[in-house]
Amino acid sequence: MLSIKKEVKTLYEIQKSKFYCVLTRIDSLEQVSTKLDEIKREYKDATHYCYAYILDNYKKCSDDGEPSGTAGLPILNVLEQNDLNHILCVVIRYFGGIKLGAGGLVRAYSKAVTTSLDRITLISLIEGYKLTITTTYENTKYLDYLLKKYEPIKQYDLNVTYTFSIPKDEYLNIADELNKHIISKELKETMLGI
């Protein structure tokens, strides 16, 4: 599976109509609604906000008032042809006064997306987990070493909380390491009456 590293915005113009394309990575359906609202505020005078998204096995597209099948489906087709996932593509149209016809709309929406794809950086998506570990300060040196390659985000309070993503095939090894180090230490402290 592929997705994009960062959001891309482009403009494609044909016969006085402007097609702004926004490609952004998503990890939840809530992000779709949030991003659509944000785009509608940013491009508030647009004629149409057509979109498609793919999130794992869930796909959806919208023509947003364009003739059926002339906007959302062409956007979705381009995303699928490029094996993209965890992706939202919104094409914002400002009508220029000249009708493009059904075939012209399909070509225009497809071209708006392919123009954006020329400017993206692809990343491979790996199936995995997002984990959160809360521990005492005395375990931070060990966890900093163990989790370094996962680039955890740390929050400090009474305890330290690590949040990070880990590939599915590495999860069991890390879980075993954590269990050996932290659980054994806690048992040892209990046995010694510390």
PyMOL commands that place a pseudoatom at each C-alpha (Angstrom):
pseudoatom trace, name=CA, resn=MET, resi=1, chain=A, elem=C, hetatm=0, pos=[0.000, 0.000, 0.000]
pseudoatom trace, name=CA, resn=LEU, resi=2, chain=A, elem=C, hetatm=0, pos=[1.127, 3.508, -0.766]
pseudoatom trace, name=CA, resn=SER, resi=3, chain=A, elem=C, hetatm=0, pos=[0.182, 6.892, 0.599]
pseudoatom trace, name=CA, resn=ILE, resi=4, chain=A, elem=C, hetatm=0, pos=[1.637, 10.390, 0.477]
pseudoatom trace, name=CA, resn=LYS, resi=5, chain=A, elem=C, hetatm=0, pos=[4.180, 11.930, 2.793]
pseudoatom trace, name=CA, resn=LYS, resi=6, chain=A, elem=C, hetatm=0, pos=[2.611, 15.388, 2.986]
pseudoatom trace, name=CA, resn=GLU, resi=7, chain=A, elem=C, hetatm=0, pos=[-0.353, 17.316, 1.652]
pseudoatom trace, name=CA, resn=VAL, resi=8, chain=A, elem=C, hetatm=0, pos=[-0.200, 18.658, -1.890]
pseudoatom trace, name=CA, resn=LYS, resi=9, chain=A, elem=C, hetatm=0, pos=[-2.303, 21.414, -3.486]
pseudoatom trace, name=CA, resn=THR, resi=10, chain=A, elem=C, hetatm=0, pos=[-2.351, 22.148, -7.222]
pseudoatom trace, name=CA, resn=LEU, resi=11, chain=A, elem=C, hetatm=0, pos=[-4.362, 24.115, -9.761]
pseudoatom trace, name=CA, resn=TYR, resi=12, chain=A, elem=C, hetatm=0, pos=[-5.539, 22.885, -13.162]
pseudoatom trace, name=CA, resn=GLU, resi=13, chain=A, elem=C, hetatm=0, pos=[-7.346, 25.302, -15.502]
pseudoatom trace, name=CA, resn=ILE, resi=14, chain=A, elem=C, hetatm=0, pos=[-9.407, 24.519, -18.573]
pseudoatom trace, name=CA, resn=GLN, resi=15, chain=A, elem=C, hetatm=0, pos=[-11.809, 26.786, -20.482]
pseudoatom trace, name=CA, resn=LYS, resi=16, chain=A, elem=C, hetatm=0, pos=[-11.914, 29.360, -17.667]
pseudoatom trace, name=CA, resn=SER, resi=17, chain=A, elem=C, hetatm=0, pos=[-12.872, 26.771, -15.030]
pseudoatom trace, name=CA, resn=LYS, resi=18, chain=A, elem=C, hetatm=0, pos=[-10.394, 26.347, -12.190]
pseudoatom trace, name=CA, resn=PHE, resi=19, chain=A, elem=C, hetatm=0, pos=[-9.886, 22.965, -10.539]
pseudoatom trace, name=CA, resn=TYR, resi=20, chain=A, elem=C, hetatm=0, pos=[-7.953, 23.115, -7.264]
pseudoatom trace, name=CA, resn=CYS, resi=21, chain=A, elem=C, hetatm=0, pos=[-6.851, 19.692, -6.107]
pseudoatom trace, name=CA, resn=VAL, resi=22, chain=A, elem=C, hetatm=0, pos=[-5.963, 18.869, -2.499]
pseudoatom trace, name=CA, resn=LEU, resi=23, chain=A, elem=C, hetatm=0, pos=[-4.395, 15.487, -1.763]
pseudoatom trace, name=CA, resn=THR, resi=24, chain=A, elem=C, hetatm=0, pos=[-3.973, 14.666, 1.910]
pseudoatom trace, name=CA, resn=ARG, resi=25, chain=A, elem=C, hetatm=0, pos=[-3.208, 11.591, 3.971]
pseudoatom trace, name=CA, resn=ILE, resi=26, chain=A, elem=C, hetatm=0, pos=[-5.914, 10.340, 6.335]
pseudoatom trace, name=CA, resn=ASP, resi=27, chain=A, elem=C, hetatm=0, pos=[-5.924, 7.759, 9.103]
pseudoatom trace, name=CA, resn=SER, resi=28, chain=A, elem=C, hetatm=0, pos=[-9.586, 7.945, 10.174]
pseudoatom trace, name=CA, resn=LEU, resi=29, chain=A, elem=C, hetatm=0, pos=[-13.030, 8.784, 8.823]
pseudoatom trace, name=CA, resn=GLU, resi=30, chain=A, elem=C, hetatm=0, pos=[-13.210, 11.716, 11.258]
pseudoatom trace, name=CA, resn=GLN, resi=31, chain=A, elem=C, hetatm=0, pos=[-10.266, 13.291, 9.431]
pseudoatom trace, name=CA, resn=VAL, resi=32, chain=A, elem=C, hetatm=0, pos=[-12.302, 13.224, 6.203]
pseudoatom trace, name=CA, resn=SER, resi=33, chain=A, elem=C, hetatm=0, pos=[-15.098, 15.341, 7.697]
pseudoatom trace, name=CA, resn=THR, resi=34, chain=A, elem=C, hetatm=0, pos=[-12.647, 17.712, 9.370]
pseudoatom trace, name=CA, resn=LYS, resi=35, chain=A, elem=C, hetatm=0, pos=[-10.646, 18.216, 6.177]
pseudoatom trace, name=CA, resn=LEU, resi=36, chain=A, elem=C, hetatm=0, pos=[-13.759, 18.730, 4.027]
pseudoatom trace, name=CA, resn=ASP, resi=37, chain=A, elem=C, hetatm=0, pos=[-15.006, 21.414, 6.447]
pseudoatom trace, name=CA, resn=GLU, resi=38, chain=A, elem=C, hetatm=0, pos=[-11.594, 23.098, 6.397]
pseudoatom trace, name=CA, resn=ILE, resi=39, chain=A, elem=C, hetatm=0, pos=[-11.503, 23.095, 2.582]
pseudoatom trace, name=CA, resn=LYS, resi=40, chain=A, elem=C, hetatm=0, pos=[-15.030, 24.515, 2.337]
pseudoatom trace, name=CA, resn=ARG, resi=41, chain=A, elem=C, hetatm=0, pos=[-13.985, 27.389, 4.602]
pseudoatom trace, name=CA, resn=GLU, resi=42, chain=A, elem=C, hetatm=0, pos=[-10.783, 28.016, 2.628]
pseudoatom trace, name=CA, resn=TYR, resi=43, chain=A, elem=C, hetatm=0, pos=[-12.462, 27.846, -0.811]
pseudoatom trace, name=CA, resn=LYS, resi=44, chain=A, elem=C, hetatm=0, pos=[-15.823, 29.236, 0.310]
pseudoatom trace, name=CA, resn=ASP, resi=45, chain=A, elem=C, hetatm=0, pos=[-16.963, 30.621, -3.067]
pseudoatom trace, name=CA, resn=ALA, resi=46, chain=A, elem=C, hetatm=0, pos=[-16.359, 27.408, -5.036]
pseudoatom trace, name=CA, resn=THR, resi=47, chain=A, elem=C, hetatm=0, pos=[-19.060, 25.858, -7.199]
pseudoatom trace, name=CA, resn=HIS, resi=48, chain=A, elem=C, hetatm=0, pos=[-18.320, 22.191, -6.308]
pseudoatom trace, name=CA, resn=TYR, resi=49, chain=A, elem=C, hetatm=0, pos=[-16.298, 20.223, -3.734]
pseudoatom trace, name=CA, resn=CYS, resi=50, chain=A, elem=C, hetatm=0, pos=[-15.928, 16.804, -5.344]
pseudoatom trace, name=CA, resn=TYR, resi=51, chain=A, elem=C, hetatm=0, pos=[-13.932, 14.166, -3.535]
pseudoatom trace, name=CA, resn=ALA, resi=52, chain=A, elem=C, hetatm=0, pos=[-12.903, 10.562, -3.131]
pseudoatom trace, name=CA, resn=TYR, resi=53, chain=A, elem=C, hetatm=0, pos=[-11.100, 8.749, -0.386]
pseudoatom trace, name=CA, resn=ILE, resi=54, chain=A, elem=C, hetatm=0, pos=[-9.675, 5.327, 0.323]
pseudoatom trace, name=CA, resn=LEU, resi=55, chain=A, elem=C, hetatm=0, pos=[-9.112, 4.170, 3.883]
pseudoatom trace, name=CA, resn=ASP, resi=56, chain=A, elem=C, hetatm=0, pos=[-8.080, 0.524, 3.955]
pseudoatom trace, name=CA, resn=ASN, resi=57, chain=A, elem=C, hetatm=0, pos=[-11.048, -1.345, 2.404]
pseudoatom trace, name=CA, resn=TYR, resi=58, chain=A, elem=C, hetatm=0, pos=[-13.436, 1.603, 2.688]
pseudoatom trace, name=CA, resn=LYS, resi=59, chain=A, elem=C, hetatm=0, pos=[-13.903, 3.787, -0.390]
pseudoatom trace, name=CA, resn=LYS, resi=60, chain=A, elem=C, hetatm=0, pos=[-16.265, 6.645, -1.068]
pseudoatom trace, name=CA, resn=CYS, resi=61, chain=A, elem=C, hetatm=0, pos=[-16.677, 9.377, -3.660]
pseudoatom trace, name=CA, resn=SER, resi=62, chain=A, elem=C, hetatm=0, pos=[-18.957, 12.359, -4.233]
pseudoatom trace, name=CA, resn=ASP, resi=63, chain=A, elem=C, hetatm=0, pos=[-19.900, 14.357, -7.345]
pseudoatom trace, name=CA, resn=ASP, resi=64, chain=A, elem=C, hetatm=0, pos=[-21.236, 17.229, -5.180]
pseudoatom trace, name=CA, resn=GLY, resi=65, chain=A, elem=C, hetatm=0, pos=[-23.783, 18.414, -7.733]
pseudoatom trace, name=CA, resn=GLU, resi=66, chain=A, elem=C, hetatm=0, pos=[-21.817, 17.622, -10.906]
pseudoatom trace, name=CA, resn=PRO, resi=67, chain=A, elem=C, hetatm=0, pos=[-23.555, 15.185, -13.297]
pseudoatom trace, name=CA, resn=SER, resi=68, chain=A, elem=C, hetatm=0, pos=[-23.503, 11.666, -11.859]
pseudoatom trace, name=CA, resn=GLY, resi=69, chain=A, elem=C, hetatm=0, pos=[-20.226, 9.823, -12.383]
pseudoatom trace, name=CA, resn=THR, resi=70, chain=A, elem=C, hetatm=0, pos=[-18.337, 12.805, -13.846]
pseudoatom trace, name=CA, resn=ALA, resi=71, chain=A, elem=C, hetatm=0, pos=[-16.297, 13.880, -10.805]
pseudoatom trace, name=CA, resn=GLY, resi=72, chain=A, elem=C, hetatm=0, pos=[-16.089, 11.623, -7.746]
pseudoatom trace, name=CA, resn=LEU, resi=73, chain=A, elem=C, hetatm=0, pos=[-15.709, 8.359, -9.636]
pseudoatom trace, name=CA, resn=PRO, resi=74, chain=A, elem=C, hetatm=0, pos=[-12.931, 9.675, -11.948]
pseudoatom trace, name=CA, resn=ILE, resi=75, chain=A, elem=C, hetatm=0, pos=[-11.087, 10.969, -8.853]
pseudoatom trace, name=CA, resn=LEU, resi=76, chain=A, elem=C, hetatm=0, pos=[-11.459, 7.580, -7.139]
pseudoatom trace, name=CA, resn=ASN, resi=77, chain=A, elem=C, hetatm=0, pos=[-10.297, 5.754, -10.286]
pseudoatom trace, name=CA, resn=VAL, resi=78, chain=A, elem=C, hetatm=0, pos=[-7.056, 7.751, -10.416]
pseudoatom trace, name=CA, resn=LEU, resi=79, chain=A, elem=C, hetatm=0, pos=[-6.371, 7.012, -6.727]
pseudoatom trace, name=CA, resn=GLU, resi=80, chain=A, elem=C, hetatm=0, pos=[-7.017, 3.289, -7.262]
pseudoatom trace, name=CA, resn=GLN, resi=81, chain=A, elem=C, hetatm=0, pos=[-4.881, 3.127, -10.423]
pseudoatom trace, name=CA, resn=ASN, resi=82, chain=A, elem=C, hetatm=0, pos=[-1.979, 4.556, -8.401]
pseudoatom trace, name=CA, resn=ASP, resi=83, chain=A, elem=C, hetatm=0, pos=[-2.471, 2.016, -5.560]
pseudoatom trace, name=CA, resn=LEU, resi=84, chain=A, elem=C, hetatm=0, pos=[-3.018, 4.794, -3.002]
pseudoatom trace, name=CA, resn=ASN, resi=85, chain=A, elem=C, hetatm=0, pos=[-4.511, 4.209, 0.432]
pseudoatom trace, name=CA, resn=HIS, resi=86, chain=A, elem=C, hetatm=0, pos=[-5.156, 6.354, 3.499]
pseudoatom trace, name=CA, resn=ILE, resi=87, chain=A, elem=C, hetatm=0, pos=[-5.772, 9.155, 1.031]
pseudoatom trace, name=CA, resn=LEU, resi=88, chain=A, elem=C, hetatm=0, pos=[-8.354, 11.894, 0.576]
pseudoatom trace, name=CA, resn=CYS, resi=89, chain=A, elem=C, hetatm=0, pos=[-8.535, 13.833, -2.679]
pseudoatom trace, name=CA, resn=VAL, resi=90, chain=A, elem=C, hetatm=0, pos=[-10.769, 16.884, -2.943]
pseudoatom trace, name=CA, resn=VAL, resi=91, chain=A, elem=C, hetatm=0, pos=[-11.121, 18.750, -6.235]
pseudoatom trace, name=CA, resn=ILE, resi=92, chain=A, elem=C, hetatm=0, pos=[-12.604, 22.196, -5.790]
pseudoatom trace, name=CA, resn=ARG, resi=93, chain=A, elem=C, hetatm=0, pos=[-14.174, 23.658, -8.934]
pseudoatom trace, name=CA, resn=TYR, resi=94, chain=A, elem=C, hetatm=0, pos=[-14.767, 27.289, -9.746]
pseudoatom trace, name=CA, resn=PHE, resi=95, chain=A, elem=C, hetatm=0, pos=[-17.062, 27.322, -12.804]
pseudoatom trace, name=CA, resn=GLY, resi=96, chain=A, elem=C, hetatm=0, pos=[-15.706, 29.554, -15.560]
pseudoatom trace, name=CA, resn=GLY, resi=97, chain=A, elem=C, hetatm=0, pos=[-18.904, 29.986, -17.558]
pseudoatom trace, name=CA, resn=ILE, resi=98, chain=A, elem=C, hetatm=0, pos=[-18.202, 27.427, -20.293]
pseudoatom trace, name=CA, resn=LYS, resi=99, chain=A, elem=C, hetatm=0, pos=[-19.845, 23.999, -19.997]
pseudoatom trace, name=CA, resn=LEU, resi=100, chain=A, elem=C, hetatm=0, pos=[-17.400, 21.132, -20.456]
pseudoatom trace, name=CA, resn=GLY, resi=101, chain=A, elem=C, hetatm=0, pos=[-19.910, 18.329, -21.056]
pseudoatom trace, name=CA, resn=ALA, resi=102, chain=A, elem=C, hetatm=0, pos=[-19.817, 14.940, -19.322]
pseudoatom trace, name=CA, resn=GLY, resi=103, chain=A, elem=C, hetatm=0, pos=[-16.677, 13.718, -21.100]
pseudoatom trace, name=CA, resn=GLY, resi=104, chain=A, elem=C, hetatm=0, pos=[-14.936, 17.035, -20.529]
pseudoatom trace, name=CA, resn=LEU, resi=105, chain=A, elem=C, hetatm=0, pos=[-15.731, 16.932, -16.816]
pseudoatom trace, name=CA, resn=VAL, resi=106, chain=A, elem=C, hetatm=0, pos=[-14.392, 13.384, -16.471]
pseudoatom trace, name=CA, resn=ARG, resi=107, chain=A, elem=C, hetatm=0, pos=[-11.158, 14.423, -18.208]
pseudoatom trace, name=CA, resn=ALA, resi=108, chain=A, elem=C, hetatm=0, pos=[-10.852, 17.652, -16.197]
pseudoatom trace, name=CA, resn=TYR, resi=109, chain=A, elem=C, hetatm=0, pos=[-11.327, 15.991, -12.800]
pseudoatom trace, name=CA, resn=SER, resi=110, chain=A, elem=C, hetatm=0, pos=[-8.964, 13.155, -13.740]
pseudoatom trace, name=CA, resn=LYS, resi=111, chain=A, elem=C, hetatm=0, pos=[-6.345, 15.614, -14.999]
pseudoatom trace, name=CA, resn=ALA, resi=112, chain=A, elem=C, hetatm=0, pos=[-6.616, 17.723, -11.822]
pseudoatom trace, name=CA, resn=VAL, resi=113, chain=A, elem=C, hetatm=0, pos=[-5.743, 14.637, -9.757]
pseudoatom trace, name=CA, resn=THR, resi=114, chain=A, elem=C, hetatm=0, pos=[-2.931, 13.383, -12.022]
pseudoatom trace, name=CA, resn=THR, resi=115, chain=A, elem=C, hetatm=0, pos=[-1.419, 16.895, -11.985]
pseudoatom trace, name=CA, resn=SER, resi=116, chain=A, elem=C, hetatm=0, pos=[-1.279, 16.672, -8.182]
pseudoatom trace, name=CA, resn=LEU, resi=117, chain=A, elem=C, hetatm=0, pos=[0.176, 13.163, -8.275]
pseudoatom trace, name=CA, resn=ASP, resi=118, chain=A, elem=C, hetatm=0, pos=[3.148, 14.543, -10.205]
pseudoatom trace, name=CA, resn=ARG, resi=119, chain=A, elem=C, hetatm=0, pos=[4.074, 16.576, -7.107]
pseudoatom trace, name=CA, resn=ILE, resi=120, chain=A, elem=C, hetatm=0, pos=[3.698, 13.995, -4.329]
pseudoatom trace, name=CA, resn=THR, resi=121, chain=A, elem=C, hetatm=0, pos=[6.252, 11.985, -2.401]
pseudoatom trace, name=CA, resn=LEU, resi=122, chain=A, elem=C, hetatm=0, pos=[5.048, 8.417, -1.956]
pseudoatom trace, name=CA, resn=ILE, resi=123, chain=A, elem=C, hetatm=0, pos=[5.537, 6.393, 1.198]
pseudoatom trace, name=CA, resn=SER, resi=124, chain=A, elem=C, hetatm=0, pos=[4.869, 2.705, 1.819]
pseudoatom trace, name=CA, resn=LEU, resi=125, chain=A, elem=C, hetatm=0, pos=[2.262, 1.906, 4.434]
pseudoatom trace, name=CA, resn=ILE, resi=126, chain=A, elem=C, hetatm=0, pos=[3.073, -0.971, 6.735]
pseudoatom trace, name=CA, resn=GLU, resi=127, chain=A, elem=C, hetatm=0, pos=[0.418, -2.710, 8.796]
pseudoatom trace, name=CA, resn=GLY, resi=128, chain=A, elem=C, hetatm=0, pos=[1.015, -2.131, 12.465]
pseudoatom trace, name=CA, resn=TYR, resi=129, chain=A, elem=C, hetatm=0, pos=[-0.125, -0.707, 15.762]
pseudoatom trace, name=CA, resn=LYS, resi=130, chain=A, elem=C, hetatm=0, pos=[-0.133, 2.642, 17.496]
pseudoatom trace, name=CA, resn=LEU, resi=131, chain=A, elem=C, hetatm=0, pos=[0.944, 2.055, 21.078]
pseudoatom trace, name=CA, resn=THR, resi=132, chain=A, elem=C, hetatm=0, pos=[0.969, 4.103, 24.253]
pseudoatom trace, name=CA, resn=ILE, resi=133, chain=A, elem=C, hetatm=0, pos=[3.143, 3.138, 27.212]
pseudoatom trace, name=CA, resn=THR, resi=134, chain=A, elem=C, hetatm=0, pos=[3.035, 4.963, 30.530]
pseudoatom trace, name=CA, resn=THR, resi=135, chain=A, elem=C, hetatm=0, pos=[5.905, 4.284, 32.895]
pseudoatom trace, name=CA, resn=THR, resi=136, chain=A, elem=C, hetatm=0, pos=[7.976, 5.754, 35.697]
pseudoatom trace, name=CA, resn=TYR, resi=137, chain=A, elem=C, hetatm=0, pos=[10.923, 8.040, 35.074]
pseudoatom trace, name=CA, resn=GLU, resi=138, chain=A, elem=C, hetatm=0, pos=[13.395, 5.326, 36.051]
pseudoatom trace, name=CA, resn=ASN, resi=139, chain=A, elem=C, hetatm=0, pos=[12.482, 3.331, 32.908]
pseudoatom trace, name=CA, resn=THR, resi=140, chain=A, elem=C, hetatm=0, pos=[13.043, 6.203, 30.456]
pseudoatom trace, name=CA, resn=LYS, resi=141, chain=A, elem=C, hetatm=0, pos=[16.680, 5.431, 29.667]
pseudoatom trace, name=CA, resn=TYR, resi=142, chain=A, elem=C, hetatm=0, pos=[15.809, 1.852, 28.768]
pseudoatom trace, name=CA, resn=LEU, resi=143, chain=A, elem=C, hetatm=0, pos=[12.704, 2.824, 26.762]
pseudoatom trace, name=CA, resn=ASP, resi=144, chain=A, elem=C, hetatm=0, pos=[14.563, 5.620, 24.937]
pseudoatom trace, name=CA, resn=TYR, resi=145, chain=A, elem=C, hetatm=0, pos=[17.079, 3.014, 23.779]
pseudoatom trace, name=CA, resn=LEU, resi=146, chain=A, elem=C, hetatm=0, pos=[14.524, 0.289, 22.966]
pseudoatom trace, name=CA, resn=LEU, resi=147, chain=A, elem=C, hetatm=0, pos=[12.078, 2.542, 21.096]
pseudoatom trace, name=CA, resn=LYS, resi=148, chain=A, elem=C, hetatm=0, pos=[14.555, 4.922, 19.405]
pseudoatom trace, name=CA, resn=LYS, resi=149, chain=A, elem=C, hetatm=0, pos=[13.888, 3.723, 15.849]
pseudoatom trace, name=CA, resn=TYR, resi=150, chain=A, elem=C, hetatm=0, pos=[10.106, 4.221, 16.292]
pseudoatom trace, name=CA, resn=GLU, resi=151, chain=A, elem=C, hetatm=0, pos=[10.578, 7.921, 17.094]
pseudoatom trace, name=CA, resn=PRO, resi=152, chain=A, elem=C, hetatm=0, pos=[8.169, 7.984, 20.055]
pseudoatom trace, name=CA, resn=ILE, resi=153, chain=A, elem=C, hetatm=0, pos=[6.426, 11.135, 21.189]
pseudoatom trace, name=CA, resn=LYS, resi=154, chain=A, elem=C, hetatm=0, pos=[6.981, 11.586, 24.925]
pseudoatom trace, name=CA, resn=GLN, resi=155, chain=A, elem=C, hetatm=0, pos=[4.812, 13.434, 27.427]
pseudoatom trace, name=CA, resn=TYR, resi=156, chain=A, elem=C, hetatm=0, pos=[6.101, 14.146, 30.912]
pseudoatom trace, name=CA, resn=ASP, resi=157, chain=A, elem=C, hetatm=0, pos=[3.870, 14.350, 33.957]
pseudoatom trace, name=CA, resn=LEU, resi=158, chain=A, elem=C, hetatm=0, pos=[3.948, 12.293, 37.170]
pseudoatom trace, name=CA, resn=ASN, resi=159, chain=A, elem=C, hetatm=0, pos=[4.948, 9.480, 34.813]
pseudoatom trace, name=CA, resn=VAL, resi=160, chain=A, elem=C, hetatm=0, pos=[6.293, 9.429, 31.259]
pseudoatom trace, name=CA, resn=THR, resi=161, chain=A, elem=C, hetatm=0, pos=[3.996, 8.449, 28.378]
pseudoatom trace, name=CA, resn=TYR, resi=162, chain=A, elem=C, hetatm=0, pos=[5.438, 7.143, 25.108]
pseudoatom trace, name=CA, resn=THR, resi=163, chain=A, elem=C, hetatm=0, pos=[3.261, 7.088, 21.986]
pseudoatom trace, name=CA, resn=PHE, resi=164, chain=A, elem=C, hetatm=0, pos=[4.604, 5.433, 18.838]
pseudoatom trace, name=CA, resn=SER, resi=165, chain=A, elem=C, hetatm=0, pos=[3.718, 3.312, 15.814]
pseudoatom trace, name=CA, resn=ILE, resi=166, chain=A, elem=C, hetatm=0, pos=[5.222, -0.117, 15.307]
pseudoatom trace, name=CA, resn=PRO, resi=167, chain=A, elem=C, hetatm=0, pos=[5.049, -2.575, 12.384]
pseudoatom trace, name=CA, resn=LYS, resi=168, chain=A, elem=C, hetatm=0, pos=[2.917, -5.636, 13.104]
pseudoatom trace, name=CA, resn=ASP, resi=169, chain=A, elem=C, hetatm=0, pos=[5.826, -8.050, 12.593]
pseudoatom trace, name=CA, resn=GLU, resi=170, chain=A, elem=C, hetatm=0, pos=[7.958, -6.263, 15.242]
pseudoatom trace, name=CA, resn=TYR, resi=171, chain=A, elem=C, hetatm=0, pos=[5.254, -5.982, 17.894]
pseudoatom trace, name=CA, resn=LEU, resi=172, chain=A, elem=C, hetatm=0, pos=[5.803, -9.328, 19.640]
pseudoatom trace, name=CA, resn=ASN, resi=173, chain=A, elem=C, hetatm=0, pos=[9.563, -8.778, 20.007]
pseudoatom trace, name=CA, resn=ILE, resi=174, chain=A, elem=C, hetatm=0, pos=[9.074, -5.358, 21.580]
pseudoatom trace, name=CA, resn=ALA, resi=175, chain=A, elem=C, hetatm=0, pos=[6.272, -6.666, 23.832]
pseudoatom trace, name=CA, resn=ASP, resi=176, chain=A, elem=C, hetatm=0, pos=[8.556, -9.508, 25.022]
pseudoatom trace, name=CA, resn=GLU, resi=177, chain=A, elem=C, hetatm=0, pos=[11.400, -7.064, 25.725]
pseudoatom trace, name=CA, resn=LEU, resi=178, chain=A, elem=C, hetatm=0, pos=[9.098, -4.754, 27.671]
pseudoatom trace, name=CA, resn=ASN, resi=179, chain=A, elem=C, hetatm=0, pos=[7.664, -7.640, 29.675]
pseudoatom trace, name=CA, resn=LYS, resi=180, chain=A, elem=C, hetatm=0, pos=[11.128, -8.999, 30.546]
pseudoatom trace, name=CA, resn=HIS, resi=181, chain=A, elem=C, hetatm=0, pos=[12.582, -5.679, 31.635]
pseudoatom trace, name=CA, resn=ILE, resi=182, chain=A, elem=C, hetatm=0, pos=[9.751, -3.792, 33.261]
pseudoatom trace, name=CA, resn=ILE, resi=183, chain=A, elem=C, hetatm=0, pos=[7.655, -6.629, 34.726]
pseudoatom trace, name=CA, resn=SER, resi=184, chain=A, elem=C, hetatm=0, pos=[10.684, -8.532, 36.103]
pseudoatom trace, name=CA, resn=LYS, resi=185, chain=A, elem=C, hetatm=0, pos=[11.966, -5.323, 37.703]
pseudoatom trace, name=CA, resn=GLU, resi=186, chain=A, elem=C, hetatm=0, pos=[8.574, -4.661, 39.335]
pseudoatom trace, name=CA, resn=LEU, resi=187, chain=A, elem=C, hetatm=0, pos=[8.434, -8.255, 40.651]
pseudoatom trace, name=CA, resn=LYS, resi=188, chain=A, elem=C, hetatm=0, pos=[11.997, -7.975, 41.982]
pseudoatom trace, name=CA, resn=GLU, resi=189, chain=A, elem=C, hetatm=0, pos=[11.123, -4.714, 43.766]
pseudoatom trace, name=CA, resn=THR, resi=190, chain=A, elem=C, hetatm=0, pos=[8.025, -6.337, 45.286]
pseudoatom trace, name=CA, resn=MET, resi=191, chain=A, elem=C, hetatm=0, pos=[9.992, -9.342, 46.496]
pseudoatom trace, name=CA, resn=LEU, resi=192, chain=A, elem=C, hetatm=0, pos=[12.669, -7.127, 48.068]
pseudoatom trace, name=CA, resn=GLY, resi=193, chain=A, elem=C, hetatm=0, pos=[9.993, -5.004, 49.749]
pseudoatom trace, name=CA, resn=ILE, resi=194, chain=A, elem=C, hetatm=0, pos=[11.073, -1.804, 47.976]
for i in range(1, 194): cmd.bond("trace and resi %d" % i, "trace and resi %d" % (i + 1))
show_as sticks, trace
zoom trace
